[in-house]
Amino acid sequence: MGAHQRFGRIAGLSDKEMKDLVALSPDRFARREQVALQWVKTYLLYEGTMPDPVLNTDFEGLYASTERVDIFAVFKLMLFFNMLASTINK
């Protein structure tokens, strides 16, 4: 079992919920959650550029600036610890 699965289980996620997160199935999340998850995924994949202006507008419209800062902070912390764990495991 990989680290992501272990952390998902610790957080109380079922196997199905973890698969839904990986797939980002739109029918599995409320619109607000779907937009935040897609925004984070896009930000990560495109290294900070946002090729989809509609997604960015939706994200800004659905979340207050303080919430966006919180989402970004959690994303950066997760990325940092993921990279740290990958470095230590080599």
NUTORTOR-624468 format. One record per residue (C-alpha): chain; z, x, y; residue in three letters; residue number from 1. Coordinates in pm, 1 decimal, always signed. Each point is the difference from the previous one (the first is absolute). Layout:
[r "A", [Z, X, Y], "ALA", NUM]
...
This chain:
[r "A", [+0.0, +0.0, +0.0], "MET", 1]
[r "A", [-99.3, +136.8, +338.7], "GLY", 2]
[r "A", [+221.4, +30.2, +304.6], "ALA", 3]
[r "A", [-163.1, -296.6, +171.3], "HIS", 4]
[r "A", [+69.9, -225.3, -297.2], "GLN", 5]
[r "A", [+359.9, +122.0, -20.1], "ARG", 6]
[r "A", [+54.7, -69.2, +369.8], "PHE", 7]
[r "A", [-166.5, -339.1, -34.9], "GLY", 8]
[r "A", [+231.9, -88.3, -286.3], "ARG", 9]
[r "A", [+302.6, +122.2, +198.0], "ILE", 10]
[r "A", [-114.2, -229.5, +282.7], "ALA", 11]
[r "A", [-9.6, -287.1, -248.8], "GLY", 12]
[r "A", [-377.9, -38.2, -26.2], "LEU", 13]
[r "A", [-155.0, -128.0, -320.5], "SER", 14]
[r "A", [-306.4, +164.9, -155.3], "ASP", 15]
[r "A", [-210.3, -287.6, +134.1], "LYS", 16]
[r "A", [+136.4, +43.1, +353.2], "GLU", 17]
[r "A", [-77.6, +372.5, -11.8], "MET", 18]
[r "A", [-356.1, -73.0, -116.3], "LYS", 19]
[r "A", [-37.6, -252.2, +283.2], "ASP", 20]
[r "A", [+109.6, +265.6, +249.0], "LEU", 21]
[r "A", [-254.2, +248.1, -128.8], "VAL", 22]
[r "A", [-279.9, -257.8, +6.2], "ALA", 23]
[r "A", [+117.3, -155.9, +329.9], "LEU", 24]
[r "A", [-105.2, -337.6, -137.7], "SER", 25]
[r "A", [-28.8, -232.7, +301.6], "PRO", 26]
[r "A", [+115.5, -299.7, -202.6], "ASP", 27]
[r "A", [+326.2, +177.4, -92.0], "ARG", 28]
[r "A", [+131.3, +63.2, +351.0], "PHE", 29]
[r "A", [+57.0, -206.4, +309.7], "ALA", 30]
[r "A", [-261.0, +72.7, +266.9], "ARG", 31]
[r "A", [+248.4, +193.9, +211.2], "ARG", 32]
[r "A", [+96.6, +226.6, -291.9], "GLU", 33]
[r "A", [-363.0, +39.4, -105.9], "GLN", 34]
[r "A", [-100.0, +116.6, +347.4], "VAL", 35]
[r "A", [+285.1, +253.1, +18.5], "ALA", 36]
[r "A", [-74.8, +140.8, -346.5], "LEU", 37]
[r "A", [-372.9, +21.1, +72.8], "GLN", 38]
[r "A", [+66.6, +161.5, +338.9], "TRP", 39]
[r "A", [+216.6, +271.2, -158.7], "VAL", 40]
[r "A", [-254.7, +61.4, -274.9], "LYS", 41]
[r "A", [-285.0, +24.8, +252.1], "THR", 42]
[r "A", [+201.1, +227.3, +231.0], "TYR", 43]
[r "A", [+71.7, +232.0, -292.3], "LEU", 44]
[r "A", [-354.0, +1.8, -139.6], "LEU", 45]
[r "A", [-165.0, +59.0, +337.4], "TYR", 46]
[r "A", [+264.4, +245.3, +125.8], "GLU", 47]
[r "A", [+109.1, -202.1, +299.5], "GLY", 48]
[r "A", [-331.6, -143.8, +109.0], "THR", 49]
[r "A", [-46.5, -373.4, -37.3], "MET", 50]
[r "A", [-361.9, -77.9, -94.2], "PRO", 51]
[r "A", [+74.1, -373.8, -13.3], "ASP", 52]
[r "A", [+90.5, -121.4, +350.5], "PRO", 53]
[r "A", [+71.2, -351.3, -131.5], "VAL", 54]
[r "A", [+267.2, +135.6, -234.0], "LEU", 55]
[r "A", [+160.0, +192.3, +284.1], "ASN", 56]
[r "A", [-7.3, -307.2, +226.1], "THR", 57]
[r "A", [+151.4, -214.7, -275.3], "ASP", 58]
[r "A", [+275.1, +256.5, -59.3], "PHE", 59]
[r "A", [+83.4, +17.4, +369.8], "GLU", 60]
[r "A", [-6.4, -379.1, +29.2], "GLY", 61]
[r "A", [+223.4, -66.8, -299.8], "LEU", 62]
[r "A", [+266.1, +263.0, +72.2], "TYR", 63]
[r "A", [+198.4, +75.6, +312.5], "ALA", 64]
[r "A", [-22.2, +358.4, +124.1], "SER", 65]
[r "A", [+347.5, +78.1, -138.6], "THR", 66]
[r "A", [-102.3, -132.5, -342.4], "GLU", 67]
[r "A", [-317.6, +209.2, +6.5], "ARG", 68]
[r "A", [+208.3, +308.6, +78.8], "VAL", 69]
[r "A", [+230.1, -82.0, -292.7], "ASP", 70]
[r "A", [-293.6, -47.8, -239.4], "ILE", 71]
[r "A", [-155.3, +326.5, +115.0], "PHE", 72]
[r "A", [+333.5, +184.7, -38.2], "ALA", 73]
[r "A", [+47.1, -127.1, -355.7], "VAL", 74]
[r "A", [-358.5, +93.0, -81.9], "PHE", 75]
[r "A", [+46.8, +353.8, +136.3], "LYS", 76]
[r "A", [+330.2, +45.8, -185.4], "LEU", 77]
[r "A", [-158.3, -112.7, -325.7], "MET", 78]
[r "A", [-294.8, +232.5, +55.3], "LEU", 79]
[r "A", [+230.4, +292.3, +79.8], "PHE", 80]
[r "A", [+216.2, -45.9, -308.8], "PHE", 81]
[r "A", [-305.9, -53.0, -217.1], "ASN", 82]
[r "A", [-146.0, +330.3, +122.5], "MET", 83]
[r "A", [+335.8, +174.2, -38.3], "LEU", 84]
[r "A", [+37.8, -122.2, -357.5], "ALA", 85]
[r "A", [-355.5, +109.1, -78.9], "SER", 86]
[r "A", [+73.0, +346.5, +140.7], "THR", 87]
[r "A", [+324.4, +37.2, -193.9], "ILE", 88]
[r "A", [-158.9, -116.3, -325.2], "ASN", 89]
[r "A", [-269.1, +271.5, +12.1], "LYS", 90]
